Structures are given as structure tokens and as C-alpha cells.
Amino acid sequence: MRRLATLTLAATVAGGVLGSPVGSTSAQTVRQVFEKVTPSVVVVRARGREVTASGQTRFTETGSGVLVSADGKVMTASHVVNLLDEISVEFVGGETVTARIVASEPAADLSLLQLDRVPPGASAAPMADTSTVRVGDPVIIVGAPYGLSYSLSAGYISARWAPNTIYPTMPLAEFFQTDAVINTGNSGGPMFSMKGEVIGIVSHNISKGGGSEGLGFVVTLNTAKQFLLEKKSFWSGLEGFQLTDELADVLNVPGRQTGFIVKTVAKDSPADRIGLRGATMLVSIGGQSVPLGGDIVLSVEGLPATAANLARIRDTMSGLSSGTAFKATILRAGEVLELTGHVP
């Protein structure tokens, strides 16, 4: 799979206090908490497209998530769903419901789904204030490791990491570190306290060999609430990368501008609805793999699509009300065009 819960690294992360499995001295037993929370846990299944050197290929993704509202909002990890064309969630008992992304913050590895409906028997999990969670607290994780639905693991909070201290690619995420087992397919699933409250959304683990080694990382629920429910970070459905000045010159971007080169556009996303086109191939330029055949975004709402402006553009889009018109200027086949869309 292209996106995995396991990140294989050459070195492990120092620090943290690792514990043993949760014991029976808790106010509720692990079994009692598991039985209480299972109706809120979902298996996320999605299909998408990926651009390769030989063209586009299809792939599937399996992860986990948790229902957090009676009207059908599900939290999961952004790397599970962020650029996928078709998303469905499966509840315990096997009932499957289609879903769409309504908010996403890749810099914290978080996405929010909206279900078409909430099946009978499902229940939203209560959300905790994670400022009160401490190292040494017992926890459980429920998810679908390797597609094995509703699997349970138990452990402790091993450490707490402030934003921008662990991964440069996820600078906005505050993480819990845990020794509860996390494997591929657990991504996006909930971590629960022994009260049965959600305290985090599983992101990934670190491993030398690809398996679980007790170094799991879970985005704190306060971070998830901030970016998915309070701020509601804008989801564009766009993947690509920032052009360097050198690449911009090679690709003949006019006016000595730079821009954001489009690689993938998720179906029915704001980027798709405004008419952006993704790449059709990958080519090597100066030893770098570059997606070509799609658009280059030059500006959004009048803000040049430079590296310094990307966060500002996201904040601007997040602040627009539903239905508000917005504009993007692009370079397509050597011609500068202006596209107009509306915020979902």
C-alpha cells in the first residue's frame, strides 16, 4: 500500500516510559471498555488513483475511524483518506455507509468525514479534554490492523510530545506516544481512556523492521477538535508540490513566477469542482521525479502560490463561508487561465 501506519526508520526515538498491558485494577476492565466503545468504531475503506512513471494506477486503502457526533461525523487520519476518490465506512455488524471529507489538516494527519447516514445501533463516542491525560495512564486502541476489523490492543501513555518536536511533515500535531500495539490499518482509529472517552486519533508507529515495536504515535484529541471541529481546516483534495525557481524556469512558468504543481485531484473535491487537472505521468528532471501533464497553480484568491504563502492560502480558504466564490489562477498547456469555484 502507498500509505502505511508504519514508518520504517533507521533509528528509534529516544525517551518515553514504556509500560506493560493494562491490568484489572482499572475502574472498568478492558473488556468492559471495549464493549462500550465498539459501536463508535469504524473501518474505513477507500479507493484512489496514483500517478506513476507508466501512467495512472488504482489502489485501495484500509484504515480506521471513530464516530464523534450523532449527525455522522467521523474522525480519521488524513493519510488514509485525503486524496481518495471513494470512501466508505463499515460499522460493527458489517453495515457499510458512504462518506465524504469535510475538513482535513495533513500537517496534523487528521481528516473529518461526513456520513450519508448513521446506521441503527451506532453511537458517537464521548470526546475527552486531553489536557488532563498524563504519562502512565492506561489506554486501549480499537481498529483494523492489516484489515482485521475491531481488533483491540492495550497499553499506557508513554510520553507526550508538543507540536513540531517529532515530525517536520506533521508540525501541527501534538502526539501521545504509546506502547499499545499499532500496525498498518490502525491508522485513523481511536485511542480510548479507561472511561471510554476518545483521547486520540492513531497516526503511525516507528519501527526498524516494519512491525510494531511499542513506539506508536497518536494525535491528541484536543488537536483533532481544534483543526476538525473548531477551525474546520479546508480540504482542497489536491496533492502536489511547490516548484523551485529552477523547475519553474525549466517549465517556462511566465513572469518569473513560481507555483504549485498539481499531481493528484480527488474526485468531487473542491479542486476537482473548480476544474483543476492532475498529472498524467511522472518524469525525471535533474534526478527529481516531477508530475507533468496537469496544471500549475499560480495563485489562489490573489495570493501567489509560493511556499511562504501556502499556510496563508489554507487559512484564507478555511475562513470562507460555505457557498462563497473563490478564484484560482493556473498555468495549463502554456496558457494562463482563471478558474472560479465555490466553497462546499
Helices and strands as residue ranges (DSSP letters): E 6-8, H 30-37, G 38-40, E 41-52, E 55-67, E 73-76, H 78-81, E 86-91, E 96-105, G 106-108, E 110-115, G 130-132, E 138-143, G 145-147, E 151-161, E 175-178, E 190-193, E 198-207, E 216-220, H 221-224, I 225-230, E 238-242, H 245-250, G 254-256, E 260-265, H 270-274, E 281-285, E 288-292, E 296-300, E 303-304, G 307-309, H 310-318, E 325-332, E 335-342
